[in-house]
Amino acid sequence: MEDYFQELEELIELYNANEYDKALEKAQVLLDKYPDIQDINFACSGILINIGEVIKNYKIINQGIDIIQNELNNLDNYDEENLLNYELYLQYNLSNGYSSRANLLNPVTDQNEIEEALLKQKRCLQKVLLNRKKVLSDPEFSSSVITNYANLLRYFGRYIEAIDYYYDCLKIYPNHALAMSN
């Protein structure tokens, strides 16, 4: 079996260096070369979503979303011991994909599509939050999930609930800037 970790590190370095064209090219090579490796699919899907939002390319975001949905549909192929963690991180990345999709839409002409994408994001985050004990074992991850969920509640006008979630985040991560500012 080939060692793909070096190639994955190269992809992450390209992304972190804001070399998006090269990162997209590298991601596609990795996806073609290792179609069944969950580490590759997970990393590439997140990078595609992030780059797609930065360069405002809906098609790239959708490619990332499609990879995650495919992974979620094939969870029975994975190690049962780590399955729940993997599924939770996939749901979180999928929620980010829907958020990115919503961010690219025009709030004047595409309001229904924005709300549909944000409702999908909300459902993904709720699936993660239902496994709160598992999520809480990773403070950075849990604070991101809780804050994103609070932001959605605020968007939908549920301010009191949003504030409660921001406080929940601050219990875990007392200096979380976004939770503090909200």
For each residue, the residues with C-beta under 8 A, 3 or more apart:
1:
2: 34
3: 6
4: 7 8 30 33 34 37 39 40
5: 8 9 39
6: 3 9 10
7: 4 10 11 26 29 30 33
8: 4 5 11 12 30 39 40 43
9: 5 6 12 13
10: 6 7 13 14 26
11: 7 8 14 15 23 26 27 30 43 44 47
12: 8 9 15 16 43 47
13: 9 10 16 17
14: 10 11 17 19 22 23 26
15: 11 12 18 19 20 23 47 50 51
16: 12 13
17: 13 14
18: 15
19: 14 15 22 23
20: 15 23 24 51 54 55
21: 24 25
22: 14 19 25 26
23: 11 14 15 19 20 26 27 47 51
24: 20 21 27 28 48 51 60
25: 21 22 28 29
26: 7 10 11 14 22 23 29 30
27: 11 23 24 30 31 44 47 48
28: 24 25 31 32
29: 7 25 26 32 33
30: 4 7 8 11 26 27 33 34 40 44
31: 27 28 34 35 40 41 44 67
32: 28 29 35
33: 4 7 29 30
34: 2 4 30 31 37 40
35: 31 32 41
36: 77
37: 4 34 40 41
38: 41 42 71 78 86
39: 4 5 8 42 43
40: 4 8 30 31 34 37 43 44
41: 31 35 37 38 44 45 67 68 70 71
42: 38 39 45 46 71 86 89 90 93
43: 8 11 12 39 40 46 47
44: 11 27 30 31 40 41 47 48 64 67
45: 41 42 48 49 64 65 67 68 71 93 97
46: 42 43 49 50 64 93 96
47: 11 12 15 23 27 43 44 50 51 64
48: 24 27 44 45 51 52 60 61 63 64 67
49: 45 46 52 53 60 61 64 65 93 96 97 100
50: 15 46 47 53 54 96 100
51: 15 20 23 24 47 48 54 55 57 60
52: 48 49 55 56 57 58 59 60 61 62 63 64 100
53: 49 50 56 61 100 103 104
54: 20 50 51
55: 20 51 52 60
56: 52 53 104
57: 51 52 60 61
58: 52 61 62 101 104
59: 52 62 63
60: 24 48 49 51 52 55 57 63 64
61: 48 49 52 53 57 58 64 65 97 100 101 104
62: 52 58 59 65 66 101
63: 48 52 59 60 66 67
64: 44 45 46 47 48 49 52 60 61 67 68 93 97
65: 45 49 61 62 68 69 94 97 98 101
66: 62 63 69 70
67: 31 41 44 45 48 63 64 70 71
68: 41 45 64 65 71 72 90 93 94 97
69: 65 66 72 73 94
70: 41 66 67 73 74
71: 38 41 42 45 67 68 74 75 90
72: 68 69 75 87 90 91 94
73: 69 70
74: 70 71 77 78
75: 71 72 78 83 86 87
76:
77: 36 74
78: 38 74 75 82 83 86
79: 82 83
80: 83
81:
82: 78 79 85 86
83: 75 78 79 80 86 87
84: 87 88 131 134
85: 82 88 89 134
86: 38 42 75 78 82 83 89 90
87: 72 75 83 84 90 91
88: 84 85 91 92 127 128 131 134 135
89: 42 85 86 92 93 141
90: 42 68 71 72 86 87 93 94
91: 72 87 88 94 95 124 125 127 128
92: 88 89 95 96 124 125 128 141 144 145
93: 42 45 46 49 64 68 89 90 96 97
94: 65 68 69 72 90 91 97 98 124
95: 91 92 98 99 120 121 122 124 125 128 148
96: 46 49 50 92 93 99 100 121 148
97: 45 49 61 64 65 68 93 94 100 101
98: 65 94 95 101 102 117 118 120 121 124
99: 95 96 102 103 117 118 121 148
100: 49 50 52 53 61 96 97 103 104
101: 58 61 62 65 97 98 104 105 117
102: 98 99 105 113 114 117 118 121
103: 53 99 100
104: 53 56 58 61 100 101
105: 101 102 110 113 114 117
106: 109 110
107: 110 111 114
108: 111
109: 106
110: 105 106 107 113 114
111: 107 108 114 115
112: 115 116
113: 102 105 110 116 117
114: 102 105 107 110 111 117 118
115: 111 112 118 119
116: 112 113 119 120
117: 98 99 101 102 105 113 114 120 121
118: 98 99 102 114 115 121 122 152 155 156
119: 115 116 122 123
120: 95 98 116 117 123 124
121: 95 96 98 99 102 117 118 124 125 148 152
122: 95 118 119 125 126 149 152 156
123: 119 120 126 127
124: 91 92 94 95 98 120 121 127 128
125: 91 92 95 121 122 128 129 145 148 149 152
126: 122 123 129 130 149
127: 88 91 123 124 130 131
128: 88 91 92 95 124 125 131 135 145
129: 125 126 132 135 145 146 149
130: 126 127
131: 84 88 127 128 134 135
132: 129 135 136 142
133: 136 137
134: 84 85 88 131 137
135: 88 128 129 131 132 138 141 142 145
136: 132 133 139 142 172
137: 133 134 142
138: 135 141 142
139: 136 142 143 172 173
140: 143 144 173
141: 89 92 135 138 144 145
142: 132 135 136 137 138 139 145 146 169 172 173
143: 139 140 146 147 169 172 173 176 179
144: 92 140 141 147 148
145: 92 125 128 129 135 141 142 148 149
146: 129 142 143 149 150 165 166 168 169 172 179
147: 143 144 150 151 165 166 169 176 178 179 182
148: 95 96 99 121 125 144 145 151 152
149: 122 125 126 129 145 146 152 153 165
150: 146 147 153 154 161 162 163 165 166 169 179 182
151: 147 148 154 155 162 178 182
152: 118 121 122 125 148 149 155 156
153: 149 150 156 158 159 161 162 165
154: 150 151 157 158 159 162 182
155: 118 151 152
156: 118 122 152 153
157: 154
158: 153 154 161 162
159: 153 154 162 163
160: 163 164
161: 150 153 158 164 165
162: 150 151 153 154 158 159 165 166 182
163: 150 159 160 166 167 182
164: 160 161 167 168
165: 146 147 149 150 153 161 162 168 169
166: 146 147 150 162 163 169 170 179 180 182
167: 163 164 170 171 179
168: 146 164 165 171 172
169: 142 143 146 147 150 165 166 172 173 176 179
170: 166 167 173 174 176 179 180
171: 167 168 174
172: 136 139 142 143 146 168 169 176
173: 139 140 142 143 169 170 176 179
174: 170 171
175: 180
176: 143 147 169 170 172 173 179 180
177: 180 181
178: 147 151 181 182
179: 143 146 147 150 166 167 169 170 173 176 182
180: 166 170 175 176 177
181: 177 178
182: 147 150 151 154 162 163 166 178 179
